Amino acid sequence: MNERKISLGSGSHIAAIQLPIAYTPEQAAAATGRSRSRIFKAIKDKELTARKDGKATILEDNELRRWVRTLPAVGRETASA
């Protein structure tokens, strides 16, 4: 299950929020901070794997995360996961 637990202010109350497992290209753009055009370019250039459901294009959460991690890092060096 893909969920994130967050604290709701002071105290020990924690809520679990269900996160999507797949996104439309528009949602993927919003989630990654990239444009819809950049998402489609990444698919076309085979940087990003999409799936089709009829005419609909969807992108899996873990694939978006993998793609973002492959983008060049700038600034301080990052630790490998």
mmCIF file of the N, C-alpha and C atoms, coordinates in Angstrom:
data_MODEL
# 
_entry.id   MODEL 
# 
loop_
_atom_site.group_PDB 
_atom_site.id 
_atom_site.type_symbol 
_atom_site.label_atom_id 
_atom_site.label_alt_id 
_atom_site.label_comp_id 
_atom_site.label_asym_id 
_atom_site.label_entity_id 
_atom_site.label_seq_id 
_atom_site.pdbx_PDB_ins_code 
_atom_site.Cartn_x 
_atom_site.Cartn_y 
_atom_site.Cartn_z 
_atom_site.occupancy 
_atom_site.B_iso_or_equiv 
_atom_site.pdbx_formal_charge 
_atom_site.auth_seq_id 
_atom_site.auth_comp_id 
_atom_site.auth_asym_id 
_atom_site.auth_atom_id 
_atom_site.pdbx_PDB_model_num 
ATOM 1   N N  . MET A 1 1  ? 0.850  -1.182 0.000   1.00 0.00 ? 1  MET A N  1 
ATOM 2   C CA . MET A 1 1  ? 0.000  0.000  0.000   1.00 0.00 ? 1  MET A CA 1 
ATOM 3   C C  . MET A 1 1  ? 0.888  1.235  0.000   1.00 0.00 ? 1  MET A C  1 
ATOM 4   N N  . ASN A 1 2  ? 0.544  2.217  -0.761  1.00 0.00 ? 2  ASN A N  1 
ATOM 5   C CA . ASN A 1 2  ? 1.326  3.430  -0.896  1.00 0.00 ? 2  ASN A CA 1 
ATOM 6   C C  . ASN A 1 2  ? 0.683  4.528  -0.056  1.00 0.00 ? 2  ASN A C  1 
ATOM 7   N N  . GLU A 1 3  ? 1.174  4.683  1.167   1.00 0.00 ? 3  GLU A N  1 
ATOM 8   C CA . GLU A 1 3  ? 0.586  5.697  2.031   1.00 0.00 ? 3  GLU A CA 1 
ATOM 9   C C  . GLU A 1 3  ? 1.677  6.436  2.778   1.00 0.00 ? 3  GLU A C  1 
ATOM 10  N N  . ARG A 1 4  ? 1.367  7.629  3.200   1.00 0.00 ? 4  ARG A N  1 
ATOM 11  C CA . ARG A 1 4  ? 2.284  8.450  3.967   1.00 0.00 ? 4  ARG A CA 1 
ATOM 12  C C  . ARG A 1 4  ? 1.586  8.853  5.253   1.00 0.00 ? 4  ARG A C  1 
ATOM 13  N N  . LYS A 1 5  ? 2.292  8.735  6.368   1.00 0.00 ? 5  LYS A N  1 
ATOM 14  C CA . LYS A 1 5  ? 1.723  9.132  7.652   1.00 0.00 ? 5  LYS A CA 1 
ATOM 15  C C  . LYS A 1 5  ? 2.206  10.532 7.987   1.00 0.00 ? 5  LYS A C  1 
ATOM 16  N N  . ILE A 1 6  ? 1.280  11.377 8.398   1.00 0.00 ? 6  ILE A N  1 
ATOM 17  C CA . ILE A 1 6  ? 1.630  12.745 8.757   1.00 0.00 ? 6  ILE A CA 1 
ATOM 18  C C  . ILE A 1 6  ? 1.050  13.088 10.120  1.00 0.00 ? 6  ILE A C  1 
ATOM 19  N N  . SER A 1 7  ? 1.729  13.979 10.803  1.00 0.00 ? 7  SER A N  1 
ATOM 20  C CA . SER A 1 7  ? 1.244  14.464 12.092  1.00 0.00 ? 7  SER A CA 1 
ATOM 21  C C  . SER A 1 7  ? 0.298  15.624 11.841  1.00 0.00 ? 7  SER A C  1 
ATOM 22  N N  . LEU A 1 8  ? -0.776 15.659 12.572  1.00 0.00 ? 8  LEU A N  1 
ATOM 23  C CA . LEU A 1 8  ? -1.762 16.723 12.415  1.00 0.00 ? 8  LEU A CA 1 
ATOM 24  C C  . LEU A 1 8  ? -1.655 17.709 13.573  1.00 0.00 ? 8  LEU A C  1 
ATOM 25  N N  . GLY A 1 9  ? -0.517 18.378 13.684  1.00 0.00 ? 9  GLY A N  1 
ATOM 26  C CA . GLY A 1 9  ? -0.338 19.366 14.738  1.00 0.00 ? 9  GLY A CA 1 
ATOM 27  C C  . GLY A 1 9  ? 0.248  18.752 15.989  1.00 0.00 ? 9  GLY A C  1 
ATOM 28  N N  . SER A 1 10 ? 0.036  19.414 17.118  1.00 0.00 ? 10 SER A N  1 
ATOM 29  C CA . SER A 1 10 ? 0.605  18.942 18.374  1.00 0.00 ? 10 SER A CA 1 
ATOM 30  C C  . SER A 1 10 ? -0.122 17.693 18.854  1.00 0.00 ? 10 SER A C  1 
ATOM 31  N N  . GLY A 1 11 ? 0.540  16.958 19.670  1.00 0.00 ? 11 GLY A N  1 
ATOM 32  C CA . GLY A 1 11 ? -0.048 15.722 20.168  1.00 0.00 ? 11 GLY A CA 1 
ATOM 33  C C  . GLY A 1 11 ? 0.459  14.528 19.391  1.00 0.00 ? 11 GLY A C  1 
ATOM 34  N N  . SER A 1 12 ? -0.143 13.401 19.621  1.00 0.00 ? 12 SER A N  1 
ATOM 35  C CA . SER A 1 12 ? 0.332  12.176 18.982  1.00 0.00 ? 12 SER A CA 1 
ATOM 36  C C  . SER A 1 12 ? -0.620 11.661 17.922  1.00 0.00 ? 12 SER A C  1 
ATOM 37  N N  . HIS A 1 13 ? -1.472 12.518 17.402  1.00 0.00 ? 13 HIS A N  1 
ATOM 38  C CA . HIS A 1 13 ? -2.400 12.087 16.356  1.00 0.00 ? 13 HIS A CA 1 
ATOM 39  C C  . HIS A 1 13 ? -1.671 11.991 15.022  1.00 0.00 ? 13 HIS A C  1 
ATOM 40  N N  . ILE A 1 14 ? -1.802 10.854 14.386  1.00 0.00 ? 14 ILE A N  1 
ATOM 41  C CA . ILE A 1 14 ? -1.179 10.632 13.087  1.00 0.00 ? 14 ILE A CA 1 
ATOM 42  C C  . ILE A 1 14 ? -2.249 10.132 12.138  1.00 0.00 ? 14 ILE A C  1 
ATOM 43  N N  . ALA A 1 15 ? -2.242 10.682 10.932  1.00 0.00 ? 15 ALA A N  1 
ATOM 44  C CA . ALA A 1 15 ? -3.204 10.259 9.917   1.00 0.00 ? 15 ALA A CA 1 
ATOM 45  C C  . ALA A 1 15 ? -2.451 9.627  8.753   1.00 0.00 ? 15 ALA A C  1 
ATOM 46  N N  . ALA A 1 16 ? -3.011 8.590  8.177   1.00 0.00 ? 16 ALA A N  1 
ATOM 47  C CA . ALA A 1 16 ? -2.434 7.965  6.990   1.00 0.00 ? 16 ALA A CA 1 
ATOM 48  C C  . ALA A 1 16 ? -3.186 8.485  5.782   1.00 0.00 ? 16 ALA A C  1 
ATOM 49  N N  . ILE A 1 17 ? -2.428 8.959  4.798   1.00 0.00 ? 17 ILE A N  1 
ATOM 50  C CA . ILE A 1 17 ? -3.018 9.485  3.570   1.00 0.00 ? 17 ILE A CA 1 
ATOM 51  C C  . ILE A 1 17 ? -2.688 8.515  2.444   1.00 0.00 ? 17 ILE A C  1 
ATOM 52  N N  . GLN A 1 18 ? -3.699 8.059  1.740   1.00 0.00 ? 18 GLN A N  1 
ATOM 53  C CA . GLN A 1 18 ? -3.501 7.158  0.608   1.00 0.00 ? 18 GLN A CA 1 
ATOM 54  C C  . GLN A 1 18 ? -2.996 7.964  -0.580  1.00 0.00 ? 18 GLN A C  1 
ATOM 55  N N  . LEU A 1 19 ? -1.842 7.596  -1.113  1.00 0.00 ? 19 LEU A N  1 
ATOM 56  C CA . LEU A 1 19 ? -1.266 8.267  -2.275  1.00 0.00 ? 19 LEU A CA 1 
ATOM 57  C C  . LEU A 1 19 ? -1.590 7.472  -3.533  1.00 0.00 ? 19 LEU A C  1 
ATOM 58  N N  . PRO A 1 20 ? -1.720 8.139  -4.667  1.00 0.00 ? 20 PRO A N  1 
ATOM 59  C CA . PRO A 1 20 ? -2.011 7.417  -5.906  1.00 0.00 ? 20 PRO A CA 1 
ATOM 60  C C  . PRO A 1 20 ? -0.848 6.508  -6.306  1.00 0.00 ? 20 PRO A C  1 
ATOM 61  N N  . ILE A 1 21 ? -1.160 5.412  -6.975  1.00 0.00 ? 21 ILE A N  1 
ATOM 62  C CA . ILE A 1 21 ? -0.104 4.536  -7.491  1.00 0.00 ? 21 ILE A CA 1 
ATOM 63  C C  . ILE A 1 21 ? 0.209  4.854  -8.942  1.00 0.00 ? 21 ILE A C  1 
ATOM 64  N N  . ALA A 1 22 ? -0.643 5.636  -9.598  1.00 0.00 ? 22 ALA A N  1 
ATOM 65  C CA . ALA A 1 22 ? -0.413 6.030  -10.988 1.00 0.00 ? 22 ALA A CA 1 
ATOM 66  C C  . ALA A 1 22 ? -0.993 7.415  -11.219 1.00 0.00 ? 22 ALA A C  1 
ATOM 67  N N  . TYR A 1 23 ? -0.411 8.110  -12.177 1.00 0.00 ? 23 TYR A N  1 
ATOM 68  C CA . TYR A 1 23 ? -0.782 9.489  -12.482 1.00 0.00 ? 23 TYR A CA 1 
ATOM 69  C C  . TYR A 1 23 ? -1.042 9.662  -13.967 1.00 0.00 ? 23 TYR A C  1 
ATOM 70  N N  . THR A 1 24 ? -1.917 10.594 -14.311 1.00 0.00 ? 24 THR A N  1 
ATOM 71  C CA . THR A 1 24 ? -2.028 11.033 -15.700 1.00 0.00 ? 24 THR A CA 1 
ATOM 72  C C  . THR A 1 24 ? -0.802 11.896 -15.984 1.00 0.00 ? 24 THR A C  1 
ATOM 73  N N  . PRO A 1 25 ? -0.498 12.159 -17.243 1.00 0.00 ? 25 PRO A N  1 
ATOM 74  C CA . PRO A 1 25 ? 0.640  13.048 -17.528 1.00 0.00 ? 25 PRO A CA 1 
ATOM 75  C C  . PRO A 1 25 ? 0.504  14.425 -16.856 1.00 0.00 ? 25 PRO A C  1 
ATOM 76  N N  . GLU A 1 26 ? -0.709 14.950 -16.782 1.00 0.00 ? 26 GLU A N  1 
ATOM 77  C CA . GLU A 1 26 ? -0.920 16.243 -16.131 1.00 0.00 ? 26 GLU A CA 1 
ATOM 78  C C  . GLU A 1 26 ? -0.617 16.153 -14.641 1.00 0.00 ? 26 GLU A C  1 
ATOM 79  N N  . GLN A 1 27 ? -1.085 15.077 -13.994 1.00 0.00 ? 27 GLN A N  1 
ATOM 80  C CA . GLN A 1 27 ? -0.811 14.875 -12.575 1.00 0.00 ? 27 GLN A CA 1 
ATOM 81  C C  . GLN A 1 27 ? 0.674  14.608 -12.334 1.00 0.00 ? 27 GLN A C  1 
ATOM 82  N N  . ALA A 1 28 ? 1.299  13.853 -13.247 1.00 0.00 ? 28 ALA A N  1 
ATOM 83  C CA . ALA A 1 28 ? 2.735  13.573 -13.139 1.00 0.00 ? 28 ALA A CA 1 
ATOM 84  C C  . ALA A 1 28 ? 3.536  14.868 -13.232 1.00 0.00 ? 28 ALA A C  1 
ATOM 85  N N  . ALA A 1 29 ? 3.119  15.768 -14.117 1.00 0.00 ? 29 ALA A N  1 
ATOM 86  C CA . ALA A 1 29 ? 3.795  17.061 -14.248 1.00 0.00 ? 29 ALA A CA 1 
ATOM 87  C C  . ALA A 1 29 ? 3.694  17.840 -12.942 1.00 0.00 ? 29 ALA A C  1 
ATOM 88  N N  . ALA A 1 30 ? 2.516  17.874 -12.358 1.00 0.00 ? 30 ALA A N  1 
ATOM 89  C CA . ALA A 1 30 ? 2.323  18.591 -11.098 1.00 0.00 ? 30 ALA A CA 1 
ATOM 90  C C  . ALA A 1 30 ? 3.123  17.933 -9.970  1.00 0.00 ? 30 ALA A C  1 
ATOM 91  N N  . ALA A 1 31 ? 3.135  16.607 -9.923  1.00 0.00 ? 31 ALA A N  1 
ATOM 92  C CA . ALA A 1 31 ? 3.825  15.887 -8.851  1.00 0.00 ? 31 ALA A CA 1 
ATOM 93  C C  . ALA A 1 31 ? 5.337  16.063 -8.919  1.00 0.00 ? 31 ALA A C  1 
ATOM 94  N N  . THR A 1 32 ? 5.884  16.184 -10.133 1.00 0.00 ? 32 THR A N  1 
ATOM 95  C CA . THR A 1 32 ? 7.338  16.289 -10.297 1.00 0.00 ? 32 THR A CA 1 
ATOM 96  C C  . THR A 1 32 ? 7.818  17.721 -10.460 1.00 0.00 ? 32 THR A C  1 
ATOM 97  N N  . GLY A 1 33 ? 6.898  18.644 -10.694 1.00 0.00 ? 33 GLY A N  1 
ATOM 98  C CA . GLY A 1 33 ? 7.308  20.025 -10.924 1.00 0.00 ? 33 GLY A CA 1 
ATOM 99  C C  . GLY A 1 33 ? 7.818  20.261 -12.335 1.00 0.00 ? 33 GLY A C  1 
ATOM 100 N N  . ARG A 1 34 ? 7.592  19.333 -13.227 1.00 0.00 ? 34 ARG A N  1 
ATOM 101 C CA . ARG A 1 34 ? 7.983  19.449 -14.634 1.00 0.00 ? 34 ARG A CA 1 
ATOM 102 C C  . ARG A 1 34 ? 6.732  19.768 -15.437 1.00 0.00 ? 34 ARG A C  1 
ATOM 103 N N  . SER A 1 35 ? 6.907  20.176 -16.671 1.00 0.00 ? 35 SER A N  1 
ATOM 104 C CA . SER A 1 35 ? 5.752  20.484 -17.519 1.00 0.00 ? 35 SER A CA 1 
ATOM 105 C C  . SER A 1 35 ? 5.184  19.214 -18.143 1.00 0.00 ? 35 SER A C  1 
ATOM 106 N N  . ARG A 1 36 ? 3.951  19.305 -18.598 1.00 0.00 ? 36 ARG A N  1 
ATOM 107 C CA . ARG A 1 36 ? 3.321  18.195 -19.312 1.00 0.00 ? 36 ARG A CA 1 
ATOM 108 C C  . ARG A 1 36 ? 4.138  17.852 -20.558 1.00 0.00 ? 36 ARG A C  1 
ATOM 109 N N  . SER A 1 37 ? 4.631  18.876 -21.249 1.00 0.00 ? 37 SER A N  1 
ATOM 110 C CA . SER A 1 37 ? 5.467  18.655 -22.444 1.00 0.00 ? 37 SER A CA 1 
ATOM 111 C C  . SER A 1 37 ? 6.740  17.897 -22.095 1.00 0.00 ? 37 SER A C  1 
ATOM 112 N N  . ARG A 1 38 ? 7.353  18.218 -20.952 1.00 0.00 ? 38 ARG A N  1 
ATOM 113 C CA . ARG A 1 38 ? 8.580  17.539 -20.540 1.00 0.00 ? 38 ARG A CA 1 
ATOM 114 C C  . ARG A 1 38 ? 8.289  16.078 -20.209 1.00 0.00 ? 38 ARG A C  1 
ATOM 115 N N  . ILE A 1 39 ? 7.135  15.811 -19.612 1.00 0.00 ? 39 ILE A N  1 
ATOM 116 C CA . ILE A 1 39 ? 6.749  14.424 -19.318 1.00 0.00 ? 39 ILE A CA 1 
ATOM 117 C C  . ILE A 1 39 ? 6.627  13.641 -20.625 1.00 0.00 ? 39 ILE A C  1 
ATOM 118 N N  . PHE A 1 40 ? 5.937  14.195 -21.616 1.00 0.00 ? 40 PHE A N  1 
ATOM 119 C CA . PHE A 1 40 ? 5.775  13.505 -22.897 1.00 0.00 ? 40 PHE A CA 1 
ATOM 120 C C  . PHE A 1 40 ? 7.106  13.362 -23.629 1.00 0.00 ? 40 PHE A C  1 
ATOM 121 N N  . LYS A 1 41 ? 7.999  14.346 -23.518 1.00 0.00 ? 41 LYS A N  1 
ATOM 122 C CA . LYS A 1 41 ? 9.323  14.247 -24.139 1.00 0.00 ? 41 LYS A CA 1 
ATOM 123 C C  . LYS A 1 41 ? 10.119 13.112 -23.494 1.00 0.00 ? 41 LYS A C  1 
ATOM 124 N N  . ALA A 1 42 ? 10.032 12.995 -22.169 1.00 0.00 ? 42 ALA A N  1 
ATOM 125 C CA . ALA A 1 42 ? 10.734 11.917 -21.468 1.00 0.00 ? 42 ALA A CA 1 
ATOM 126 C C  . ALA A 1 42 ? 10.205 10.547 -21.894 1.00 0.00 ? 42 ALA A C  1 
ATOM 127 N N  . ILE A 1 43 ? 8.905  10.455 -22.131 1.00 0.00 ? 43 ILE A N  1 
ATOM 128 C CA . ILE A 1 43 ? 8.320  9.200  -22.619 1.00 0.00 ? 43 ILE A CA 1 
ATOM 129 C C  . ILE A 1 43 ? 8.838  8.918  -24.025 1.00 0.00 ? 43 ILE A C  1 
ATOM 130 N N  . LYS A 1 44 ? 8.775  9.917  -24.895 1.00 0.00 ? 44 LYS A N  1 
ATOM 131 C CA . LYS A 1 44 ? 9.218  9.759  -26.290 1.00 0.00 ? 44 LYS A CA 1 
ATOM 132 C C  . LYS A 1 44 ? 10.695 9.373  -26.368 1.00 0.00 ? 44 LYS A C  1 
ATOM 133 N N  . ASP A 1 45 ? 11.515 9.993  -25.500 1.00 0.00 ? 45 ASP A N  1 
ATOM 134 C CA . ASP A 1 45 ? 12.958 9.730  -25.494 1.00 0.00 ? 45 ASP A CA 1 
ATOM 135 C C  . ASP A 1 45 ? 13.332 8.473  -24.697 1.00 0.00 ? 45 ASP A C  1 
ATOM 136 N N  . LYS A 1 46 ? 12.317 7.750  -24.220 1.00 0.00 ? 46 LYS A N  1 
ATOM 137 C CA . LYS A 1 46 ? 12.496 6.500  -23.463 1.00 0.00 ? 46 LYS A CA 1 
ATOM 138 C C  . LYS A 1 46 ? 13.256 6.705  -22.157 1.00 0.00 ? 46 LYS A C  1 
ATOM 139 N N  . GLU A 1 47 ? 13.147 7.908  -21.590 1.00 0.00 ? 47 GLU A N  1 
ATOM 140 C CA . GLU A 1 47 ? 13.686 8.176  -20.255 1.00 0.00 ? 47 GLU A CA 1 
ATOM 141 C C  . GLU A 1 47 ? 12.685 7.725  -19.193 1.00 0.00 ? 47 GLU A C  1 
ATOM 142 N N  . LEU A 1 48 ? 11.422 7.712  -19.572 1.00 0.00 ? 48 LEU A N  1 
ATOM 143 C CA . LEU A 1 48 ? 10.317 7.467  -18.657 1.00 0.00 ? 48 LEU A CA 1 
ATOM 144 C C  . LEU A 1 48 ? 9.382  6.456  -19.305 1.00 0.00 ? 48 LEU A C  1 
ATOM 145 N N  . THR A 1 49 ? 8.994  5.421  -18.551 1.00 0.00 ? 49 THR A N  1 
ATOM 146 C CA . THR A 1 49 ? 8.095  4.398  -19.076 1.00 0.00 ? 49 THR A CA 1 
ATOM 147 C C  . THR A 1 49 ? 6.663  4.717  -18.667 1.00 0.00 ? 49 THR A C  1 
ATOM 148 N N  . ALA A 1 50 ? 5.790  4.773  -19.648 1.00 0.00 ? 50 ALA A N  1 
ATOM 149 C CA . ALA A 1 50 ? 4.362  5.000  -19.411 1.00 0.00 ? 50 ALA A CA 1 
ATOM 150 C C  . ALA A 1 50 ? 3.607  3.725  -19.756 1.00 0.00 ? 50 ALA A C  1 
ATOM 151 N N  . ARG A 1 51 ? 2.385  3.654  -19.311 1.00 0.00 ? 51 ARG A N  1 
ATOM 152 C CA . ARG A 1 51 ? 1.503  2.543  -19.647 1.00 0.00 ? 51 ARG A CA 1 
ATOM 153 C C  . ARG A 1 51 ? 0.254  3.101  -20.304 1.00 0.00 ? 51 ARG A C  1 
ATOM 154 N N  . LYS A 1 52 ? -0.393 2.292  -21.109 1.00 0.00 ? 52 LYS A N  1 
ATOM 155 C CA . LYS A 1 52 ? -1.608 2.713  -21.795 1.00 0.00 ? 52 LYS A CA 1 
ATOM 156 C C  . LYS A 1 52 ? -2.783 1.871  -21.309 1.00 0.00 ? 52 LYS A C  1 
ATOM 157 N N  . ASP A 1 53 ? -3.903 2.561  -21.103 1.00 0.00 ? 53 ASP A N  1 
ATOM 158 C CA . ASP A 1 53 ? -5.176 1.903  -20.806 1.00 0.00 ? 53 ASP A CA 1 
ATOM 159 C C  . ASP A 1 53 ? -6.146 2.464  -21.833 1.00 0.00 ? 53 ASP A C  1 
ATOM 160 N N  . GLY A 1 54 ? -6.279 1.757  -22.944 1.00 0.00 ? 54 GLY A N  1 
ATOM 161 C CA . GLY A 1 54 ? -7.027 2.315  -24.069 1.00 0.00 ? 54 GLY A CA 1 
ATOM 162 C C  . GLY A 1 54 ? -6.252 3.519  -24.585 1.00 0.00 ? 54 GLY A C  1 
ATOM 163 N N  . LYS A 1 55 ? -6.896 4.665  -24.649 1.00 0.00 ? 55 LYS A N  1 
ATOM 164 C CA . LYS A 1 55 ? -6.227 5.886  -25.096 1.00 0.00 ? 55 LYS A CA 1 
ATOM 165 C C  . LYS A 1 55 ? -5.525 6.624  -23.958 1.00 0.00 ? 55 LYS A C  1 
ATOM 166 N N  . ALA A 1 56 ? -5.841 6.249  -22.730 1.00 0.00 ? 56 ALA A N  1 
ATOM 167 C CA . ALA A 1 56 ? -5.277 6.944  -21.571 1.00 0.00 ? 56 ALA A CA 1 
ATOM 168 C C  . ALA A 1 56 ? -3.827 6.537  -21.327 1.00 0.00 ? 56 ALA A C  1 
ATOM 169 N N  . THR A 1 57 ? -2.993 7.530  -21.026 1.00 0.00 ? 57 THR A N  1 
ATOM 170 C CA . THR A 1 57 ? -1.603 7.308  -20.655 1.00 0.00 ? 57 THR A CA 1 
ATOM 171 C C  . THR A 1 57 ? -1.497 7.468  -19.152 1.00 0.00 ? 57 THR A C  1 
ATOM 172 N N  . ILE A 1 58 ? -0.847 6.505  -18.490 1.00 0.00 ? 58 ILE A N  1 
ATOM 173 C CA . ILE A 1 58 ? -0.635 6.619  -17.056 1.00 0.00 ? 58 ILE A CA 1 
ATOM 174 C C  . ILE A 1 58 ? 0.832  6.342  -16.740 1.00 0.00 ? 58 ILE A C  1 
ATOM 175 N N  . LEU A 1 59 ? 1.283  6.936  -15.652 1.00 0.00 ? 59 LEU A N  1 
ATOM 176 C CA . LEU A 1 59 ? 2.663  6.768  -15.199 1.00 0.00 ? 59 LEU A CA 1 
ATOM 177 C C  . LEU A 1 59 ? 2.644  6.302  -13.753 1.00 0.00 ? 59 LEU A C  1 
ATOM 178 N N  . GLU A 1 60 ? 3.360  5.224  -13.493 1.00 0.00 ? 60 GLU A N  1 
ATOM 179 C CA . GLU A 1 60 ? 3.394  4.673  -12.142 1.00 0.00 ? 60 GLU A CA 1 
ATOM 180 C C  . GLU A 1 60 ? 4.230  5.551  -11.214 1.00 0.00 ? 60 GLU A C  1 
ATOM 181 N N  . ASP A 1 61 ? 3.805  5.615  -9.969  1.00 0.00 ? 61 ASP A N  1 
ATOM 182 C CA . ASP A 1 61 ? 4.490  6.414  -8.955  1.00 0.00 ? 61 ASP A CA 1 
ATOM 183 C C  . ASP A 1 61 ? 5.977  6.059  -8.869  1.00 0.00 ? 61 ASP A C  1 
ATOM 184 N N  . ASN A 1 62 ? 6.290  4.776  -8.767  1.00 0.00 ? 62 ASN A N  1 
ATOM 185 C CA . ASN A 1 62 ? 7.697  4.382  -8.617  1.00 0.00 ? 62 ASN A CA 1 
ATOM 186 C C  . ASN A 1 62 ? 8.516  4.714  -9.861  1.00 0.00 ? 62 ASN A C  1 
ATOM 187 N N  . GLU A 1 63 ? 7.906  4.703  -11.043 1.00 0.00 ? 63 GLU A N  1 
ATOM 188 C CA . GLU A 1 63 ? 8.614  5.071  -12.265 1.00 0.00 ? 63 GLU A CA 1 
ATOM 189 C C  . GLU A 1 63 ? 8.929  6.565  -12.278 1.00 0.00 ? 63 GLU A C  1 
ATOM 190 N N  . LEU A 1 64 ? 7.994  7.377  -11.826 1.00 0.00 ? 64 LEU A N  1 
ATOM 191 C CA . LEU A 1 64 ? 8.263  8.824  -11.732 1.00 0.00 ? 64 LEU A CA 1 
ATOM 192 C C  . LEU A 1 64 ? 9.400  9.100  -10.756 1.00 0.00 ? 64 LEU A C  1 
ATOM 193 N N  . ARG A 1 65 ? 9.382  8.420  -9.611  1.00 0.00 ? 65 ARG A N  1 
ATOM 194 C CA . ARG A 1 65 ? 10.442 8.609  -8.617  1.00 0.00 ? 65 ARG A CA 1 
ATOM 195 C C  . ARG A 1 65 ? 11.798 8.172  -9.186  1.00 0.00 ? 65 ARG A C  1 
ATOM 196 N N  . ARG A 1 66 ? 11.815 7.048  -9.912  1.00 0.00 ? 66 ARG A N  1 
ATOM 197 C CA . ARG A 1 66 ? 13.059 6.566  -10.527 1.00 0.00 ? 66 ARG A CA 1 
ATOM 198 C C  . ARG A 1 66 ? 13.584 7.591  -11.519 1.00 0.00 ? 66 ARG A C  1 
ATOM 199 N N  . TRP A 1 67 ? 12.687 8.122  -12.361 1.00 0.00 ? 67 TRP A N  1 
ATOM 200 C CA . TRP A 1 67 ? 13.079 9.096  -13.374 1.00 0.00 ? 67 TRP A CA 1 
ATOM 201 C C  . TRP A 1 67 ? 13.659 10.351 -12.737 1.00 0.00 ? 67 TRP A C  1 
ATOM 202 N N  . VAL A 1 68 ? 13.002 10.874 -11.722 1.00 0.00 ? 68 VAL A N  1 
ATOM 203 C CA . VAL A 1 68 ? 13.497 12.082 -11.056 1.00 0.00 ? 68 VAL A CA 1 
ATOM 204 C C  . VAL A 1 68 ? 14.893 11.832 -10.489 1.00 0.00 ? 68 VAL A C  1 
ATOM 205 N N  . ARG A 1 69 ? 15.118 10.654 -9.901  1.00 0.00 ? 69 ARG A N  1 
ATOM 206 C CA . ARG A 1 69 ? 16.443 10.341 -9.348  1.00 0.00 ? 69 ARG A CA 1 
ATOM 207 C C  . ARG A 1 69 ? 17.514 10.237 -10.418 1.00 0.00 ? 69 ARG A C  1 
ATOM 208 N N  . THR A 1 70 ? 17.135 9.989  -11.691 1.00 0.00 ? 70 THR A N  1 
ATOM 209 C CA . THR A 1 70 ? 18.134 9.893  -12.757 1.00 0.00 ? 70 THR A CA 1 
ATOM 210 C C  . THR A 1 70 ? 18.514 11.258 -13.328 1.00 0.00 ? 70 THR A C  1 
ATOM 211 N N  . LEU A 1 71 ? 17.763 12.298 -12.998 1.00 0.00 ? 71 LEU A N  1 
ATOM 212 C CA . LEU A 1 71 ? 18.094 13.629 -13.492 1.00 0.00 ? 71 LEU A CA 1 
ATOM 213 C C  . LEU A 1 71 ? 19.403 14.084 -12.866 1.00 0.00 ? 71 LEU A C  1 
ATOM 214 N N  . PRO A 1 72 ? 20.188 14.874 -13.604 1.00 0.00 ? 72 PRO A N  1 
ATOM 215 C CA . PRO A 1 72 ? 21.499 15.287 -13.068 1.00 0.00 ? 72 PRO A CA 1 
ATOM 216 C C  . PRO A 1 72 ? 21.363 16.046 -11.748 1.00 0.00 ? 72 PRO A C  1 
ATOM 217 N N  . ALA A 1 73 ? 22.268 15.723 -10.830 1.00 0.00 ? 73 ALA A N  1 
ATOM 218 C CA . ALA A 1 73 ? 22.309 16.421 -9.541  1.00 0.00 ? 73 ALA A CA 1 
ATOM 219 C C  . ALA A 1 73 ? 23.242 17.615 -9.664  1.00 0.00 ? 73 ALA A C  1 
ATOM 220 N N  . VAL A 1 74 ? 22.895 18.695 -9.011  1.00 0.00 ? 74 VAL A N  1 
ATOM 221 C CA . VAL A 1 74 ? 23.753 19.878 -8.943  1.00 0.00 ? 74 VAL A CA 1 
ATOM 222 C C  . VAL A 1 74 ? 23.899 20.268 -7.478  1.00 0.00 ? 74 VAL A C  1 
ATOM 223 N N  . GLY A 1 75 ? 24.929 21.011 -7.171  1.00 0.00 ? 75 GLY A N  1 
ATOM 224 C CA . GLY A 1 75 ? 25.144 21.385 -5.776  1.00 0.00 ? 75 GLY A CA 1 
ATOM 225 C C  . GLY A 1 75 ? 25.905 20.303 -5.062  1.00 0.00 ? 75 GLY A C  1 
ATOM 226 N N  . ARG A 1 76 ? 25.537 20.055 -3.819  1.00 0.00 ? 76 ARG A N  1 
ATOM 227 C CA . ARG A 1 76 ? 26.275 19.057 -3.026  1.00 0.00 ? 76 ARG A CA 1 
ATOM 228 C C  . ARG A 1 76 ? 26.003 17.663 -3.562  1.00 0.00 ? 76 ARG A C  1 
ATOM 229 N N  . GLU A 1 77 ? 26.949 16.787 -3.323  1.00 0.00 ? 77 GLU A N  1 
ATOM 230 C CA . GLU A 1 77 ? 26.784 15.395 -3.751  1.00 0.00 ? 77 GLU A CA 1 
ATOM 231 C C  . GLU A 1 77 ? 25.701 14.742 -2.918  1.00 0.00 ? 77 GLU A C  1 
ATOM 232 N N  . THR A 1 78 ? 24.914 13.893 -3.572  1.00 0.00 ? 78 THR A N  1 
ATOM 233 C CA . THR A 1 78 ? 23.853 13.186 -2.874  1.00 0.00 ? 78 THR A CA 1 
ATOM 234 C C  . THR A 1 78 ? 24.301 11.764 -2.568  1.00 0.00 ? 78 THR A C  1 
ATOM 235 N N  . ALA A 1 79 ? 23.782 11.209 -1.495  1.00 0.00 ? 79 ALA A N  1 
ATOM 236 C CA . ALA A 1 79 ? 24.086 9.828  -1.131  1.00 0.00 ? 79 ALA A CA 1 
ATOM 237 C C  . ALA A 1 79 ? 23.304 8.887  -2.032  1.00 0.00 ? 79 ALA A C  1 
ATOM 238 N N  . SER A 1 80 ? 23.914 7.814  -2.453  1.00 0.00 ? 80 SER A N  1 
ATOM 239 C CA . SER A 1 80 ? 23.202 6.825  -3.275  1.00 0.00 ? 80 SER A CA 1 
ATOM 240 C C  . SER A 1 80 ? 22.263 6.031  -2.407  1.00 0.00 ? 80 SER A C  1 
ATOM 241 N N  . ALA A 1 81 ? 21.080 5.743  -2.980  1.00 0.00 ? 81 ALA A N  1 
ATOM 242 C CA . ALA A 1 81 ? 20.072 4.981  -2.216  1.00 0.00 ? 81 ALA A CA 1 
ATOM 243 C C  . ALA A 1 81 ? 20.283 3.506  -2.401  1.00 0.00 ? 81 ALA A C  1 
# 
